[in-house]
Amino acid sequence: MTDGAPTLQVDNLETHFFTKDGVAKAVDGVSFTVNRGEIMGLVGESGSGKSVTGFSILGLVDPPGRVVGGRVLFQGTDLLTLDPEGLRQLRGNRIAMIFQDPMMTLNPVLRVDTQMIETVRAHDSSVSADDARARARDALGQVGIPSPDERLKAYPHQFSGGMRQRVAIAIALLNKPDLIIADEPTTALDVTIQGQILYEAQKLCRETGTALIWITHDLAVIAGLADQISVMYAGRIVEQGMLDEVLDRPAHPYTQGLLGSVPGHNTRGKRLYQIPGMTPSLLNLPKGCAFKERCPHVDLACEAAPEITHPLPGRAVRCVHPQLNAGGRAS
């Protein structure tokens, strides 16, 4: 670890999928920094590359996908240079991931207590089984699971889908990691439980200094959670900045479209706004700006690939026509 280094610094990360139809640049030059105790929202439509970004950070991309460039510095150490054993020592201990599908975390043939106790003791053999069980019970209580002592004795198939997701979140919280990557973890949960999970996530980051990347398509969730936001489209980050500034004054037309699509942001009685068109195939991206076929501000200048500019203090925007006078805010 390098003293004073950010918890995570991603520099020009590139992950490509090599298929019979061509090369899909799922992550194409993505860069961002998350400091200790900070929460970053990674936002975009399905297929934008946000989940692949999370998998790439942890070395979880399988063929035909491969990380082909960039650096992923975790507390100053480049994760892309570590061997599988080095990554295994970090995963579940200092770095945790919460998957959208809880069964990617849970073993269906082992009781919940067995899985949670093993998660604790695999990285610290000095912890007794009783102490590990107590930590597991407390973690289940954190995520709102009633009668945690009884639930520890159950198998994953005895839980509902939402309950399994809460168990998976509890496992991620067990070792109080330095970094958590959460891939749409509250999609299957009702609003009350979702609120409790978001509260516990913020509390963990404040009290322990854990850095959190929250991957989602739901701007309303991010609005009440994150400190900063990175908006992805077609494998690239198109806008970055502090959360309140981006939501109040979005500069990229795509960010404006996402905000306009939030139901509470529309005028009562009017049709819900939607971004026209579809996300382009990563195998057949248009030349120049990937968003140009859906953008209301497109012109000939958009035929050239836009570079990152900084039209506002602390704001990065990939657009030749940033909308600096736009209003916004997810509700």
N, C-alpha and C positions, 0 to 999 in steps of 0.2 A: 504493500500500500504506500502511496505517495502522500506525505503530509499536505493538507490543504487541497488535494485533488477533489474534483466533483465526485459524487457517488457514481454517476454514469455519464460518460461522454461518448457520443456516437458521431463518428466523422466519416462522411461520404460513404455510407454503407450501401453495398450493392448485392442484391440476391436475385439470381436469375434461375428460371426453370427451363431446362433444355428438353423440348418436346419434338415429336416427329413433324409438327407443323411450324416449328421455329422456336426462337428464344423469347420467352416472356420475362420482361424486366419488372418483376413484382416489387422490388425495392430498388430505386434508381437514384443513388446519390443522396440518401437521407442523413441529415445531421441534426443533433440536438444535445442539450446538456440538462441533467437533472441533479440538483444539489441535495445535500443531506436535509431530510425533513420536508422536501418539496414534493408536490403532487403535480404531475403533468398529464393533461388529457390529450390522448392521441385519437383524433376524430376523423371520420370519413365514411363514405358509403361502403357497402359490401363490395369487395374486390379492389379496394383502394390500396391495399398492401399493408394495412396497419397490423393485422395479426401476424403476417409473415415477418414484419419488422420485429415483433416480440419474440417469435420463434428464433429468428436469426441471432438475436442478442444472446440467447441461451444455448446456441448450437443445436437446435432441435429441428432444423430443416433437413429433410431426407430427400434422396434422389427421386425425381429428376432435378430437384432444386439444389442450389449450391451458392454459398456466399462467395462472391468472386472479387470483392474489393472492399476497402475501407478499414476502419478500426473501431473496436468496441472496448473502451477503456472503463473498467470497473475499479474504482479507487486507484487509478493509475496503471492497472494491469490490463493488457490487451487480451480479452477473452478469446479472440480468434487465434491466438498463438498457443493456447493451452491444449494439452492432450485430453482424451476422454476422461481419464482418472482425475485430472485437475479440475475439469468442469463438474464432475460428479461430487467432489468435495464441496463445491460452492452451492450447487443446486439443493434446495430444501433446507439449507443452513443459512448462508449469507445472502443468497438470492432465491426467491420463491416465485413460482408462476401459478396463477389461478386460471384454469382453462374454462372455456365456455361450456364444454361438456364435462360434468364432474366425473364421469366414468373414465376419463383420461388420467384422473388422479387416484381413484379408488379401485382397489382389487376386489372383484365381486365374490371371491371365495374366502376372504379373511374378515373377521369381525372388525368393527370400527376401532375398538380399543387396541387390538393388535397392530393395526396400521399406524395409529397415532403414537403409540409407545415406541414403535420401531423408528418412526420419523425423528423423535427426540433422541433416542439412544444411538442411532446410526452416526450421529455427529458429535455426541458427547457420552461416551460409555460410563463416565463417572456418575451420571444421573441414575438413581435407583428406579426400578420398575414402578414402585409406589409413587415416587415423585413425578415420574413421567405421566402416570395415570392422572394425578392431580392436575398437572398442566393441561392434559387433554380435556379433562372435565371442565376446567375454567374456560378453555378455548371454545368449547361447545356452548357454554353459557354466554360468551361474548357475542356469538352470532345468533342468539335467540332461540336455541334449541331447548325445549322444556325437558325436565327429568333427565339431565345429562348422564347420570350414573346408569340409568336403564338403557339409554341410547347407545352408550359405549359397548354394550353387550350385543348389539344388533349387527346384522349384515347389511351391506348397501341395498340389496333388493327389498329390504323391509322398510325403506324410506321412500317418500315421494321424491319426484325429480327436484323440487325446490329444496327439500330437506337434504338431499345428497349434495346439492350445490353448497349449502351452508356448511356441511361437513368438510367439503373440499376447501372452502375459505378458511375454516378453523385450522386445518392442517397447514395452510400457508402461513398463518399467524403464529404457529407454535413456537418457532425458534426466534421470533422477533428479528427477522432478517434485515439486512441493510438496504435491500432493494426488493420490491414486489412488482411483478408485471401481471396485471389483471386484465384478462381478455374477455370483455363483456360478461363479468361474473354475476351480475344481478338481473340478467334478462329474464330468467325463469321465476323470479321472486316477486311476491306481491309488494305493493308500494310501502306498506308498514315495515316489512322485513328489509326491503331495500334501503329505507331510511336508516334503519339500525346498523346495517352493514356499512353504509357510507359514514355514519358517525364514528363507528369503531375504527374505520380506516383512517379518518382524519385524526382521531385520538392517538392511534399508534404512531403516526408520523410526527405529531407534536411531541409526544412523550419520549420516544425512543430514537428519533432522528431517521427513521426509515424513509427512504425515497420511494415514491410510488408512480408507476406509469399505468394509467387507467385507459384502456382501449375501448372505444365505444362509438356507436353511431348516434347516440342520444345526447344532444346538446343540453337538454334540461338537467340531466344527471351531472354533467360536467360543470354546469353553471353554479351548482351548490357545493362543489367538491374541490376543484383544481385551483392551483396557483397560476399555472401557465398552460397554454394550449398550442398544439401543433395540428394543423389541418392537412390531411393527405388526400391526394387525388391522383389516380393512375400511377401509383408507385412513387410519387414525389411529394414532398411537403410544399404546399402552396402558400401557407401563411403561418406565422409564428408570432407569439407575443404574450404578454401578461393577460390573464383570462378576462378581467373586467374591461380592459382596453379593446381587446378583439371583439368581445360581445357587444360593447357599446358603439364601436366604430369599426366594423369589418371593412377591410380594404380590398380583399379579393372577391370577384363576383361569385365564386363558388361558395365562399364562406357566407356571403349575403344570402345565397340561395338556401343553404342549410338552415340559417337562422329564420328565413322566411317560411320554411316548411314546418317549423315548430307550431303545433296547433294553437297554443295560447298567444302566439305572436300575430295571429291574423285578426282582421276586423270582424266583429260579430256579424254573421249573416252572409259573409262573402265565402266563395269557394276557397278551400285550402290551397295555398300556393304550392307548386311543385316545379322543380328544375326541369326544363324541357329535355327530351332526348334520353339517351342511356349512356352509362359509363362505357367508353370505348374498350375494345378487346386489347389486352396487353400485347397480343401477338400482331396487332394491326393498328398501332397508334397513329393518329394523324400527324403530318409534319407540322413543326412549329409547336404552338401551345396545344396541349392535350385537351383543354377545356373549350377550345374555340368554337366547336360545332354546337355547343350548348349555351354560349355566352351572348348576352344582349349587347355587349360593347365591342364585338369583334370587328376588326378592320384589317387592312393589308399588313400592318405591323405585326399582327399575330401569326403570320406565316413563318416568322423566325422564332426559334425556341427561346422563351423568356428566361432571363437570369434572375437570381435573387437580388432584390434591391431593398433599401431601408428608407421608405418614404416617410415614416414617422419614427420618433425616438423609441428604441426598443422593439421595433416591429420589422419582421422580415416578410417580404411578399414576392411571389414569383408571378409577376404580371406586368405587361407593358402599359396597362391602363388601370392602375390602382384607383379605387373609388374612395377618395380621401374625405368626402363629405357625407358618406353614407351613415345612416343610423342603424341600430340593431339592438339585440338583447334577447336571449332565450329566457323563457319564463317557465 
